[in-house]
Amino acid sequence: MKKNVIRPLIQKLNPYVPGEQINLPGLIRLNTNEPPYAPAPEVLARIKDSVDARLRRYPNPTSDEVREKLASIHGCKKENILVGNGSDEVLELAVRVFVEPISPSINDNSASTVQYFDPSYSLYPVLADIAGALKNPVPLLSDFGIPITEQLKLEGKWDFNAALTFVTTPNAPTGRGYTTRELETLCANQNGIILLDEAYANFAEENAMSLALKFPNVLVARTFSKAYALCFQRIGYVVGPENLISSLHKIRGSYNVNGLAQVAASASLDYLNYYQKNFEYIKKIRAKTSEWLSSKGFYVNPSQTNFIFVKPPNILTAENWYKAYHKKNVLVRWWRYPNVKDYLRISIGSEEEMIEFRKRTLDIFKENGILNL
Ligand SMILES: Cc1ncc(COP(=O)(O)O)c(C=O)c1O
């Protein structure tokens, strides 16, 4: 075999790093924003009922049943929707459809640019690298707000012509929410495609789905992973103008969404009340946990998601808090990047898990000499 069979671009690629997936008794997993509630019992029953000889058949190639139900929920046509193997697939398809790889024959840098705010979802730069595209990370404000358009224009770093701009809204990993109004202003000023990544929108006060049906260059992506407790099934979708959606359909895998995932997603949409109650449950525990952590000296960034982004008290660095939690069998997320290295991202678990989380937090305080809490 000849040497160097791997493309240089792939050889030097830093891949996406998912949160650790460990299963141990007593372990509290608060590191991947998985919901603490199960899918609705009827959804589980529908999945189980589908496991029979029909598994030998190919699934519906275009996830029609799911798209029809989503279309009626979002007030659009099924032609405005593509369903993907998780919303990660949708994001990847968008890069492949809208962004030109860098090449000597293209002298328009914007055509090759994937743009996103920093910090935001750490998959975006990886997708740009895989595509051989340029990356334009633009810093958020110090409170993780989006700079107003005038400021973006003034500072000159933002590319209003970037081929594809990802906006995580509400933001991850910070949990910060953005108003539809501010997103609308951003979209109205953007010439390239904007994909609003609404993975956590069900835990927020507002969402910007209406913008996908208003602007010719706006897409909104959602996932069934978090809100509908279907991480295991891998299913997400994107809504937007028909011509953009049909281009995404052109390049997706022929049967990109497996049959059981389609059954699960379709069933979930029949039991929205069950999930709505769980969104309220998460918000309640989020408020309780935030209040408790604040009373113990953590800075808790206001959250509109199913996780919180906190600056722990400086008896330990955030990295050492992360390690201390790990020793206590609590998984949280910490990143070494300069702008987030002082923070931990903590998913909201069940009430019982968060009580145990608080106990283990107090143990860490005690082990570091803080006894009077
Ligand atoms: C902001 C954001 N977008 C998209 C995703 C991907 O979700 P999915 O499980 O649908 O691929 C995640 C998952 O963590 C996320 O945090």
The ligand as an ORCA input file, in Angstrom:
! r2SCAN-3c Opt
* xyz 0 1
  C     -25.924     23.342     20.591
  C     -26.090     21.931     20.160
  N     -26.510     21.683     18.926
  C     -26.676     20.430     18.476
  C     -26.417     19.350     19.289
  C     -26.550     17.979     18.709
  O     -27.656     17.315     19.114
  P     -28.048     15.926     18.475
  O     -28.045     14.950     19.588
  O     -29.406     16.136     17.890
  O     -27.054     15.589     17.408
  C     -25.974     19.554     20.586
  C     -25.664     18.409     21.445
  O     -25.109     18.486     22.497
  C     -25.815     20.879     21.040
  O     -25.369     21.145     22.275
*
